[in-house]
């Protein structure tokens, strides 16, 4: 990539893209000592385990919360905007007009006879 002097090390002057993951949840109740930590991370980690993220050396997520904007404020603004928008009558009318055509389309589809793939505990 031609950026060996900018990336690839955790040293001052290098761009740091780092994800810090809490391992306490994914290592419970027990993990064998020989388990590859990368495999453990790939198989057990979830989004809730991400604690801190640095992009270009800047902390963008800390304690699981974004640092560059107020998530609760964004949620509140979005909720207010959605609540202020009543359902558009023309959209409701369009759905009502399309519904009979969709029902007709799918009603005319051929349906194969459905047989069980396997019969369990059957005495036929």
PyMOL commands that set and color helices and strands:
alter all, ss='L'
color gray80, all
select helices_A, chain A and resi 37-44+47-49+71-84+89-107
alter helices_A, ss='H'
color red, helices_A
select strands_A, chain A and resi 18-21+50-55+58-62+65-66
alter strands_A, ss='S'
color yellow, strands_A
deselect
rebuild
show_as cartoon
